[in-house]
């Protein structure tokens, strides 16, 4: 969670572009002409959702669109926050924003009833969400927009389904999707009132019905079932082709144990050193992880080497961490919980992890905060003849 000034209000369903992190080059993503890969709440399978490192991980994982959710605090600040309330599954109380705060503890309170100062005291990163994995969804209507007793909820701007035309809930959901100009109607399979989740079990109540789908199609909307028959045909065809090619594939695999071209491409990555100006950072993706490359100035080199490294938490000399003093190459993954630190930030002018406040110096050594170790140095070499750095 981080605040946005009141003047900069974004609609939660809008597409947003993440600018390059401070003093670092942009991560360029080539859009796919068939798919818009979206990272909801950023790369929440990698790190804390709805944070700058989370959005950075979304881009690193290949997303072309970043989705985020907004809430408004009691004192009028717009914050990037998914849930309506402070959930105990994700957050922990630490201390009250001021002595004898009547709202403390804040867990379970609605975002709209808390101030920005109160929200800033929360620890919403220590609890690991093991059930989250990196996954992406298209823009679509997924909510019924109703609460208990068909009351409206803050979802979909608090629309009340009873206000839409149609004899039943089926048609009203489709009409609501059309009203908000949804591209896709993707309703849940199971009704909230169903006592069982198994469609084959006695008493199962579906939420998605033929009447809902027909109404949506009549209004010009798409549904995820529209091309299901074609999908089954393609899957079946692929199975036949796969079976036909199995013998050839196995034979080729056994005849050679050498690495394939894509494996070799993942094993190493190269960059022209001349493309990195002195005093600047560049981020590369290698084996699914970000790699920080820093072209250090002479002042930065002297600062790193004049530090009493033996007194540090993870004692390493700058000489042992670099093959050439002007080039620092590290994995851009915080050694605390795996966030992506921000360059040229923190108390030591190196890197700062905003998730829990770890500070690294200009040699990537941990100096302050909860991280136990220095940023890892990957295997790398310099090709002096071609002026290139080879990572891997």
Kinemage of the C-alpha trace (Angstrom):
@kinemage 1
@onewidth
@group {chain A} dominant
@subgroup {mainchain}
@vectorlist {calphas} color= white
{ca unk a 1} P 0.000 0.000 0.000
{ca unk a 2} L 1.194 3.452 -0.798
{ca unk a 3} L -0.627 6.810 -0.949
{ca unk a 4} L -1.364 8.848 -4.046
{ca unk a 5} L -1.892 12.619 -3.691
{ca unk a 6} L -5.590 13.553 -3.810
{ca unk a 7} L -5.196 15.210 -7.214
{ca unk a 8} L -3.929 12.016 -8.793
{ca unk a 9} L -6.980 9.748 -8.682
{ca unk a 10} L -7.017 6.658 -10.870
{ca unk a 11} L -10.034 4.459 -11.603
{ca unk a 12} L -9.344 0.925 -10.428
{ca unk a 13} L -10.130 -0.639 -13.808
{ca unk a 14} L -7.946 1.710 -15.820
{ca unk a 15} L -4.773 0.537 -17.478
{ca unk a 16} L -1.707 2.155 -15.931
{ca unk a 17} L 1.938 2.155 -16.967
{ca unk a 18} L 4.675 1.846 -14.357
{ca unk a 19} L 7.474 4.343 -14.906
{ca unk a 20} L 11.066 3.287 -14.394
{ca unk a 21} L 12.107 3.124 -10.788
{ca unk a 22} L 14.411 5.992 -9.691
{ca unk a 23} L 17.759 6.055 -11.518
{ca unk a 24} L 16.967 2.831 -13.354
{ca unk a 25} L 16.121 2.142 -16.983
{ca unk a 26} L 12.571 1.222 -18.008
{ca unk a 27} L 11.656 -2.429 -18.389
{ca unk a 28} L 10.390 -2.642 -21.949
{ca unk a 29} L 7.562 -5.081 -22.658
{ca unk a 30} L 6.483 -5.908 -26.195
{ca unk a 31} L 2.660 -6.153 -26.387
{ca unk a 32} L 1.229 -9.392 -27.746
{ca unk a 33} L -1.252 -8.892 -30.570
{ca unk a 34} L -3.473 -11.682 -29.264
{ca unk a 35} L -3.264 -11.439 -25.483
{ca unk a 36} L -3.147 -8.626 -22.952
{ca unk a 37} L -1.315 -10.224 -20.018
{ca unk a 38} L -2.387 -8.423 -16.860
{ca unk a 39} L -0.819 -8.447 -13.421
{ca unk a 40} L -3.568 -7.906 -10.864
{ca unk a 41} L -2.187 -6.014 -7.860
{ca unk a 42} L 1.205 -6.425 -9.531
{ca unk a 43} L 3.299 -9.575 -9.100
{ca unk a 44} L 1.553 -10.586 -5.887
{ca unk a 45} L 2.851 -14.126 -6.306
{ca unk a 46} L 6.374 -12.728 -5.899
{ca unk a 47} L 6.071 -10.075 -3.194
{ca unk a 48} L 3.657 -7.841 -1.271
{ca unk a 49} L 0.705 -6.874 -3.456
{ca unk a 50} L 0.003 -3.299 -4.592
{ca unk a 51} L 3.542 -2.039 -3.903
{ca unk a 52} L 6.099 -0.615 -6.321
{ca unk a 53} L 8.201 -3.821 -6.139
{ca unk a 54} L 5.043 -5.798 -6.863
{ca unk a 55} L 4.365 -3.818 -10.035
{ca unk a 56} L 8.043 -4.171 -11.007
{ca unk a 57} L 7.748 -7.960 -10.617
{ca unk a 58} L 4.608 -7.928 -12.763
{ca unk a 59} L 6.605 -6.400 -15.608
{ca unk a 60} L 9.555 -8.708 -14.990
{ca unk a 61} L 7.209 -11.701 -15.215
{ca unk a 62} L 6.026 -10.492 -18.644
{ca unk a 63} L 2.793 -8.626 -17.942
{ca unk a 64} L 1.822 -5.934 -20.460
{ca unk a 65} L -0.785 -4.286 -18.219
{ca unk a 66} L -0.720 -3.459 -14.515
{ca unk a 67} L -4.020 -3.456 -12.602
{ca unk a 68} L -4.483 -1.805 -9.227
{ca unk a 69} L -7.275 -0.973 -6.799
{ca unk a 70} L -7.872 2.294 -4.976
{ca unk a 71} L -9.406 3.303 -1.670
{ca unk a 72} L -9.977 6.713 -0.086
{ca unk a 73} L -8.921 7.293 3.518
{ca unk a 74} L -10.941 9.183 6.100
{ca unk a 75} L -8.784 12.290 5.528
{ca unk a 76} L -9.182 12.202 1.741
{ca unk a 77} L -6.038 10.439 0.507
{ca unk a 78} L -6.252 7.981 -2.367
{ca unk a 79} L -4.304 4.810 -1.542
{ca unk a 80} L -3.453 1.778 -3.631
{ca unk a 81} L -5.274 -0.901 -1.646
{ca unk a 82} L -7.337 -3.889 -2.751
{ca unk a 83} L -9.591 -4.719 0.182
{ca unk a 84} L -12.398 -2.630 1.638
{ca unk a 85} L -11.104 -3.264 5.136
{ca unk a 86} L -7.800 -4.089 6.851
{ca unk a 87} L -7.807 -7.883 6.700
{ca unk a 88} L -6.119 -10.008 9.383
{ca unk a 89} L -4.981 -12.451 6.698
{ca unk a 90} L -2.631 -9.825 5.243
{ca unk a 91} L -1.941 -7.209 7.931
{ca unk a 92} L -0.760 -6.870 11.515
{ca unk a 93} L -1.257 -4.020 13.973
{ca unk a 94} L 1.956 -2.484 15.298
{ca unk a 95} L 1.216 0.617 17.392
{ca unk a 96} L -1.455 3.364 17.461
{ca unk a 97} L -0.944 6.425 15.292
{ca unk a 98} L -1.239 8.567 18.424
{ca unk a 99} L -1.661 7.866 22.169
{ca unk a 100} L -5.072 6.568 23.237
{ca unk a 101} L -6.307 6.292 19.656
{ca unk a 102} L -9.911 5.019 19.988
{ca unk a 103} L -9.713 3.306 16.570
{ca unk a 104} L -6.790 1.091 17.606
{ca unk a 105} L -6.445 -1.790 16.834
{ca unk a 106} L -7.015 -1.102 13.144
{ca unk a 107} L -7.419 -4.702 11.941
{ca unk a 108} L -10.969 -5.213 10.695
{ca unk a 109} L -11.637 -1.491 10.205
{ca unk a 110} L -12.691 -0.090 6.828
{ca unk a 111} L -10.105 1.910 4.881
{ca unk a 112} L -12.632 4.716 4.528
{ca unk a 113} L -12.826 5.025 8.338
{ca unk a 114} L -9.056 5.280 8.934
{ca unk a 115} L -6.628 8.112 8.222
{ca unk a 116} L -3.460 7.817 6.182
{ca unk a 117} L -1.375 8.140 9.366
{ca unk a 118} L -3.234 5.205 10.903
{ca unk a 119} L -2.776 3.046 7.795
{ca unk a 120} L 0.960 3.777 7.748
{ca unk a 121} L 1.388 2.037 11.118
{ca unk a 122} L 0.193 -1.306 9.721
{ca unk a 123} L 2.509 -4.170 8.820
{ca unk a 124} L 0.966 -5.628 5.664
{ca unk a 125} L 4.002 -7.515 4.410
{ca unk a 126} L 5.196 -9.913 7.104
{ca unk a 127} L 2.417 -12.423 6.562
{ca unk a 128} L 3.308 -14.642 3.610
{ca unk a 129} L 0.375 -15.406 1.316
{ca unk a 130} L 1.256 -18.970 0.343
{ca unk a 131} L -1.947 -19.414 -1.668
{ca unk a 132} L -0.975 -16.609 -4.067
{ca unk a 133} L 0.902 -17.439 -7.227
{ca unk a 134} L 1.661 -15.246 -10.264
{ca unk a 135} L -1.426 -15.231 -12.471
{ca unk a 136} L -3.182 -12.754 -14.707
{ca unk a 137} L -6.762 -12.088 -15.841
{ca unk a 138} L -8.382 -10.016 -18.602
{ca unk a 139} L -10.563 -7.008 -17.799
{ca unk a 140} L -13.968 -8.443 -17.049
{ca unk a 141} L -17.011 -8.208 -14.785
{ca unk a 142} L -16.588 -10.850 -12.079
{ca unk a 143} L -18.799 -9.521 -9.257
{ca unk a 144} L -22.550 -9.657 -8.719
{ca unk a 145} L -22.385 -6.190 -7.117
{ca unk a 146} L -24.725 -7.288 -4.363
{ca unk a 147} L -24.421 -7.971 -0.681
{ca unk a 148} L -26.741 -9.817 1.718
{ca unk a 149} L -30.392 -9.316 0.835
{ca unk a 150} L -29.511 -7.979 -2.649
{ca unk a 151} L -28.055 -4.820 -1.077
{ca unk a 152} L -25.481 -2.864 -3.032
{ca unk a 153} L -21.765 -3.119 -2.254
{ca unk a 154} L -18.871 -0.758 -2.974
{ca unk a 155} L -17.875 -3.058 -5.854
{ca unk a 156} L -18.780 -1.713 -9.302
{ca unk a 157} L -19.361 1.736 -7.760
{ca unk a 158} L -22.066 0.281 -5.509
{ca unk a 159} L -24.528 -0.553 -8.301
{ca unk a 160} L -27.728 -2.203 -7.156
{ca unk a 161} L -28.784 -5.054 -9.451
{ca unk a 162} L -32.445 -4.503 -8.643
{ca unk a 163} L -32.246 -1.213 -10.556
{ca unk a 164} L -31.550 -3.003 -13.852
{ca unk a 165} L -34.202 -4.383 -16.217
{ca unk a 166} L -34.975 -8.063 -16.426
{ca unk a 167} L -37.282 -10.627 -14.843
{ca unk a 168} L -34.523 -12.305 -12.854
{ca unk a 169} L -30.977 -12.045 -11.517
{ca unk a 170} L -29.662 -13.709 -14.681
{ca unk a 171} L -30.729 -10.863 -16.949
{ca unk a 172} L -29.886 -8.155 -14.408
{ca unk a 173} L -26.262 -9.292 -14.177
{ca unk a 174} L -25.924 -9.100 -17.967
{ca unk a 175} L -27.558 -5.645 -17.985
{ca unk a 176} L -25.111 -4.468 -15.267
{ca unk a 177} L -22.189 -5.687 -17.357
{ca unk a 178} L -23.456 -3.704 -20.327
{ca unk a 179} L -24.007 -0.623 -18.141
{ca unk a 180} L -20.372 -0.493 -16.988
{ca unk a 181} L -19.180 -1.260 -20.549
{ca unk a 182} L -17.484 -4.494 -19.560
{ca unk a 183} L -15.682 -6.262 -22.390
{ca unk a 184} L -16.320 -9.715 -20.962
{ca unk a 185} L -19.001 -11.146 -18.678
{ca unk a 186} L -17.261 -13.801 -16.560
{ca unk a 187} L -19.682 -14.734 -13.751
{ca unk a 188} L -18.930 -17.248 -11.034
{ca unk a 189} L -20.033 -20.841 -11.554
{ca unk a 190} L -21.445 -21.345 -8.066
{ca unk a 191} L -24.142 -19.251 -6.397
{ca unk a 192} L -23.440 -17.860 -2.922
{ca unk a 193} L -26.609 -19.627 -1.836
{ca unk a 194} L -25.468 -23.065 -3.012
{ca unk a 195} L -24.895 -25.456 -0.077
{ca unk a 196} L -22.337 -27.433 -2.123
{ca unk a 197} L -19.670 -26.523 -4.661
{ca unk a 198} L -19.743 -29.743 -6.683
{ca unk a 199} L -22.079 -29.399 -9.708
{ca unk a 200} L -22.812 -33.124 -9.501
{ca unk a 201} L -23.836 -32.970 -5.847
{ca unk a 202} L -27.457 -32.843 -4.729
{ca unk a 203} L -28.635 -29.294 -4.019
{ca unk a 204} L -26.044 -27.530 -6.190
{ca unk a 205} L -27.218 -24.045 -7.230
{ca unk a 206} L -25.439 -22.482 -10.218
{ca unk a 207} L -24.891 -18.752 -10.534
{ca unk a 208} L -24.193 -18.787 -14.275
{ca unk a 209} L -27.262 -19.827 -16.243
{ca unk a 210} L -28.191 -20.156 -19.909
{ca unk a 211} L -30.547 -17.195 -19.494
{ca unk a 212} L -27.648 -15.028 -18.269
{ca unk a 213} L -25.409 -16.048 -21.155
{ca unk a 214} L -28.183 -15.542 -23.731
{ca unk a 215} L -28.974 -12.101 -22.314
{ca unk a 216} L -25.279 -11.118 -22.414
{ca unk a 217} L -24.944 -12.302 -26.024
{ca unk a 218} L -28.080 -10.418 -26.963
{ca unk a 219} L -26.546 -7.246 -25.554
{ca unk a 220} L -23.377 -7.764 -27.582
{ca unk a 221} L -21.140 -8.970 -24.732
{ca unk a 222} L -18.708 -11.831 -24.940
{ca unk a 223} L -18.525 -14.698 -22.493
{ca unk a 224} L -15.745 -17.076 -21.634
{ca unk a 225} L -17.886 -19.926 -22.997
{ca unk a 226} L -18.336 -18.336 -26.443
{ca unk a 227} L -15.462 -20.162 -28.083
{ca unk a 228} L -15.412 -23.167 -25.805
{ca unk a 229} L -16.325 -25.575 -28.609
{ca unk a 230} L -13.476 -24.255 -30.719
{ca unk a 231} L -11.157 -24.549 -27.730
{ca unk a 232} L -12.094 -28.214 -27.237
{ca unk a 233} L -11.522 -28.861 -30.930
{ca unk a 234} L -8.094 -27.248 -30.799
{ca unk a 235} L -7.165 -29.177 -27.654
{ca unk a 236} L -8.235 -32.445 -29.251
{ca unk a 237} L -6.327 -31.679 -32.417
{ca unk a 238} L -3.263 -30.799 -30.411
{ca unk a 239} L -3.513 -34.118 -28.590
{ca unk a 240} L -3.548 -36.048 -31.871
{ca unk a 241} L -0.583 -34.112 -33.208
{ca unk a 242} L 1.286 -34.600 -29.958
{ca unk a 243} L 0.733 -38.359 -30.013
{ca unk a 244} L 1.886 -38.539 -33.630
{ca unk a 245} L 5.087 -36.669 -32.869
{ca unk a 246} L 5.826 -38.468 -29.584
{ca unk a 247} L 8.081 -41.133 -31.074
{ca unk a 248} L 10.149 -38.613 -33.002
{ca unk a 249} L 10.417 -36.336 -29.984
{ca unk a 250} L 11.603 -39.103 -27.657
{ca unk a 251} L 14.128 -40.306 -30.228
{ca unk a 252} L 15.575 -36.851 -30.684
{ca unk a 253} L 15.712 -36.304 -26.934
{ca unk a 254} L 17.622 -39.525 -26.326
{ca unk a 255} L 20.002 -38.908 -29.230
{ca unk a 256} L 21.333 -35.700 -27.759
{ca unk a 257} L 21.635 -34.419 -24.216
{ca unk a 258} L 22.917 -30.998 -25.216
{ca unk a 259} L 21.024 -27.937 -23.995
{ca unk a 260} L 18.445 -26.419 -26.318
{ca unk a 261} L 18.741 -22.901 -27.692
{ca unk a 262} L 16.157 -21.499 -25.294
{ca unk a 263} L 17.915 -23.064 -22.308
{ca unk a 264} L 21.207 -21.576 -23.432
{ca unk a 265} L 19.504 -18.213 -23.845
{ca unk a 266} L 18.264 -18.392 -20.262
{ca unk a 267} L 21.652 -19.526 -19.007
{ca unk a 268} L 23.452 -16.383 -20.172
{ca unk a 269} L 22.586 -12.815 -21.030
{ca unk a 270} L 24.838 -10.158 -22.554
{ca unk a 271} L 24.824 -6.378 -22.517
{ca unk a 272} L 26.950 -3.724 -24.196
{ca unk a 273} L 28.871 -1.916 -21.460
{ca unk a 274} L 29.087 1.239 -23.561
{ca unk a 275} L 25.279 1.554 -23.328
{ca unk a 276} L 25.414 2.187 -19.565
{ca unk a 277} L 26.535 5.732 -18.647
{ca unk a 278} L 28.686 6.287 -15.590
{ca unk a 279} L 26.603 6.707 -12.440
{ca unk a 280} L 23.571 4.864 -13.861
{ca unk a 281} L 21.780 1.568 -13.221
{ca unk a 282} L 20.355 -0.909 -15.730
{ca unk a 283} L 18.055 -3.860 -15.006
{ca unk a 284} L 18.255 -7.138 -16.932
{ca unk a 285} L 16.101 -10.236 -16.605
{ca unk a 286} L 18.107 -13.427 -16.119
{ca unk a 287} L 16.578 -16.797 -15.213
{ca unk a 288} L 13.377 -15.022 -14.190
{ca unk a 289} L 15.135 -12.657 -11.798
{ca unk a 290} L 16.119 -8.991 -12.124
{ca unk a 291} L 19.838 -8.245 -12.313
{ca unk a 292} L 21.132 -4.790 -11.288
{ca unk a 293} L 24.150 -3.476 -13.177
{ca unk a 294} L 25.703 -0.291 -11.792
{ca unk a 295} L 28.360 1.726 -13.604
{ca unk a 296} L 29.965 3.257 -10.527
{ca unk a 297} L 31.762 6.571 -10.333
{ca unk a 298} L 35.206 6.934 -8.785
{ca unk a 299} L 33.633 8.555 -5.705
{ca unk a 300} L 31.301 5.578 -5.282
{ca unk a 301} L 34.202 3.139 -5.590
{ca unk a 302} L 36.185 4.975 -2.926
{ca unk a 303} L 33.169 5.119 -0.618
{ca unk a 304} L 32.555 1.380 -0.985
{ca unk a 305} L 36.188 0.448 -0.386
{ca unk a 306} L 36.774 2.797 2.531
{ca unk a 307} L 33.933 1.200 4.510
{ca unk a 308} L 34.914 -0.942 7.501
{ca unk a 309} L 33.392 -4.051 5.991
{ca unk a 310} L 34.471 -6.350 8.847
{ca unk a 311} L 31.974 -4.600 11.125
{ca unk a 312} L 29.025 -5.143 8.776
{ca unk a 313} L 26.178 -7.608 9.352
{ca unk a 314} L 27.224 -9.715 6.366
{ca unk a 315} L 30.949 -8.871 6.147
{ca unk a 316} L 32.202 -8.714 2.558
{ca unk a 317} L 34.802 -6.417 1.077
{ca unk a 318} L 33.944 -4.471 -2.044
{ca unk a 319} L 36.924 -6.098 -3.791
{ca unk a 320} L 35.403 -9.545 -3.233
{ca unk a 321} L 32.085 -8.422 -4.731
{ca unk a 322} L 33.375 -6.892 -7.961
{ca unk a 323} L 35.572 -8.125 -10.793
{ca unk a 324} L 36.094 -4.591 -12.028
{ca unk a 325} L 35.729 -1.780 -9.480
{ca unk a 326} L 33.583 0.379 -11.763
{ca unk a 327} L 31.066 -2.399 -12.475
{ca unk a 328} L 28.774 -3.797 -9.780
{ca unk a 329} L 26.554 -6.738 -10.826
{ca unk a 330} L 23.932 -8.086 -8.389
{ca unk a 331} L 20.637 -9.922 -8.260
{ca unk a 332} L 17.929 -7.325 -7.639
{ca unk a 333} L 16.136 -9.387 -5.008
{ca unk a 334} L 15.995 -8.273 -1.378
{ca unk a 335} L 17.374 -10.993 0.898
{ca unk a 336} L 14.546 -10.453 3.384
{ca unk a 337} L 11.347 -11.431 1.549
{ca unk a 338} L 12.260 -11.179 -2.125
{ca unk a 339} L 11.107 -7.655 -3.006
{ca unk a 340} L 12.813 -5.581 -5.707
{ca unk a 341} L 14.845 -2.738 -4.116
{ca unk a 342} L 14.850 0.798 -5.521
{ca unk a 343} L 18.139 2.201 -6.839
{ca unk a 344} L 19.915 5.320 -5.562
{ca unk a 345} L 17.765 5.355 -2.458
{ca unk a 346} L 18.029 4.711 1.241
{ca unk a 347} L 20.352 6.006 3.936
{ca unk a 348} L 23.522 4.805 2.197
{ca unk a 349} L 22.954 5.965 -1.364
{ca unk a 350} L 22.720 2.451 -2.764
{ca unk a 351} L 19.440 0.529 -2.811
{ca unk a 352} L 16.360 0.643 -0.610
{ca unk a 353} L 13.651 -1.996 -0.225
{ca unk a 354} L 10.348 -0.226 0.575
{ca unk a 355} L 8.602 -3.405 1.731
{ca unk a 356} L 10.227 -3.501 5.172
{ca unk a 357} L 12.939 -0.857 5.073
{ca unk a 358} L 16.179 -2.654 4.204
{ca unk a 359} L 19.031 -0.295 3.203
{ca unk a 360} L 21.948 -1.427 1.015
{ca unk a 361} L 25.106 0.565 0.312
{ca unk a 362} L 26.764 1.302 -3.043
{ca unk a 363} L 28.333 -2.156 -2.919
{ca unk a 364} L 24.958 -3.839 -2.334
{ca unk a 365} L 25.819 -4.725 1.275
{ca unk a 366} L 23.067 -4.713 3.882
{ca unk a 367} L 23.544 -1.814 6.291
{ca unk a 368} L 20.154 -1.316 7.948
{ca unk a 369} L 16.780 -3.053 8.192
{ca unk a 370} L 15.628 -6.682 8.476
{ca unk a 371} L 17.485 -8.200 5.486
{ca unk a 372} L 20.057 -10.713 6.793
{ca unk a 373} L 22.420 -10.831 3.819
{ca unk a 374} L 23.985 -8.677 1.121
{ca unk a 375} L 22.464 -8.645 -2.370
{ca unk a 376} L 23.675 -11.756 -4.163
{ca unk a 377} L 26.401 -11.534 -6.801
{ca unk a 378} L 25.604 -13.777 -9.799
{ca unk a 379} L 28.190 -15.498 -11.960
{ca unk a 380} L 29.400 -13.017 -14.569
{ca unk a 381} L 32.377 -12.283 -16.809
{ca unk a 382} L 33.624 -9.454 -19.001
{ca unk a 383} L 34.252 -9.885 -22.720
{ca unk a 384} L 36.838 -7.153 -23.132
{ca unk a 385} L 37.304 -7.839 -26.842
{ca unk a 386} L 33.649 -7.025 -27.585
{ca unk a 387} L 33.065 -4.651 -24.670
{ca unk a 388} L 30.307 -6.790 -23.213
{ca unk a 389} L 29.220 -8.085 -19.828
{ca unk a 390} L 28.067 -11.719 -19.767
{ca unk a 391} L 25.817 -12.772 -16.868
{ca unk a 392} L 25.576 -16.524 -16.272
